[in-house]
Every structure is written in C-alpha cells, then in structure tokens.
Amino acid sequence: MPLYENMETGHESHERIVEQGTHRWTVREVNADAVPGAAAPRCLICESENVVRRIWRYPDNWLGLSDEDLLRVCDKSLS
C-alpha cells in the first residue's frame, strides 16, 4: 500500500490496487479541498481502465478491507 504525497495539495495519500476477474482497479484516498461542491474534505477515487468514481462516504479503515469489501464500497456509488 504505497504512501505518496499529492504534489498539488502537499497532503499524503494512500493507494491500493484491487483486481476483480480481468479488471484492475486503483483505489486512492485524496484531499478534496479544491473540488467545487465537495461533500467532504477527502474522498476515495476508484479508477479502472474505463471508469472513474469519486466516493464521498467510505469507512475509515478502507485500507484494511478485503478486496471484495473494498470493491463493494466503490460499487455503492452506483446505487
């Protein structure tokens, strides 16, 4: 689970790669201070080859979730 600094905001971010079948998702937590109409100070970005989802409400322990549970969090944005 890499930890890196977001060059735009100077805040540290966490990132995880999750695979489901042949699909690969990059999930990262980012600072949302510069996002117009942001619903929270931080959000998760779930990104695959063709899809990007911004998740505003997610568990604090998202890094420790199983791959299956983390993918469920990303899919919540569709319901």
C-alpha positions as CSV (number, residue, x, y, z in Angstrom):
1,M,0.0,0.0,0.0
2,P,2.0,2.9,-1.2
3,L,2.0,6.2,0.6
4,Y,2.8,9.2,-1.5
5,E,2.5,13.0,-1.3
6,N,0.0,14.7,-3.6
7,M,2.0,17.4,-5.4
8,E,-0.9,19.8,-5.7
9,T,-2.0,19.8,-2.1
10,G,1.0,18.6,-0.2
11,H,-1.1,16.0,1.7
12,E,-0.2,12.4,1.9
13,S,-2.4,9.9,0.1
14,H,-2.9,6.1,0.2
15,E,-3.3,3.9,-2.8
16,R,-4.3,0.3,-3.4
17,I,-4.6,-2.0,-6.4
18,V,-7.6,-4.3,-6.5
19,E,-8.3,-6.9,-9.1
20,Q,-11.6,-8.5,-9.9
21,G,-11.5,-11.0,-12.7
22,T,-9.8,-9.3,-15.6
23,H,-10.5,-5.8,-14.3
24,R,-7.9,-3.9,-12.3
25,W,-8.9,-1.0,-10.1
26,T,-6.7,1.6,-8.5
27,V,-8.3,3.0,-5.3
28,R,-6.8,6.0,-3.6
29,E,-7.8,8.5,-0.9
30,V,-7.3,12.1,-1.9
31,N,-7.8,15.6,-0.5
32,A,-10.9,17.2,-1.9
33,D,-10.3,20.8,-0.7
34,A,-10.0,22.1,-4.3
35,V,-13.1,20.2,-5.6
36,P,-16.0,22.5,-6.3
37,G,-19.1,21.4,-4.3
38,A,-17.1,18.8,-2.4
39,A,-19.2,16.7,0.0
40,A,-16.3,16.0,2.4
41,P,-12.7,17.1,2.9
42,R,-11.4,13.8,1.5
43,C,-12.7,11.2,-0.9
44,L,-11.9,7.8,-2.5
45,I,-11.2,7.6,-6.2
46,C,-11.9,4.2,-7.7
47,E,-10.4,4.1,-11.2
48,S,-10.2,1.4,-13.8
49,E,-9.3,1.5,-17.5
50,N,-12.7,3.0,-18.5
51,V,-14.3,4.2,-15.2
52,V,-13.5,6.7,-12.5
53,R,-15.7,7.0,-9.4
54,R,-15.5,9.5,-6.6
55,I,-16.8,8.1,-3.3
56,W,-17.6,10.6,-0.5
57,R,-18.7,8.3,2.2
58,Y,-16.4,5.4,2.9
59,P,-15.1,3.5,6.0
60,D,-12.0,5.0,7.8
61,N,-10.4,1.5,7.6
62,W,-10.8,1.2,3.8
63,L,-7.1,0.3,3.5
64,G,-7.7,-2.8,5.7
65,L,-10.8,-4.0,3.9
66,S,-10.7,-7.2,1.9
67,D,-10.6,-6.7,-1.9
68,E,-14.2,-7.8,-2.1
69,D,-15.4,-5.4,0.5
70,L,-13.4,-2.5,-1.0
71,L,-15.0,-3.2,-4.4
72,R,-18.4,-3.1,-2.7
73,V,-17.5,0.4,-1.3
74,C,-16.7,1.5,-4.9
75,D,-19.9,0.0,-6.3
76,K,-22.0,1.9,-3.7
77,S,-21.8,4.9,-5.9
78,L,-24.0,3.2,-8.4
79,S,-26.9,2.5,-6.1
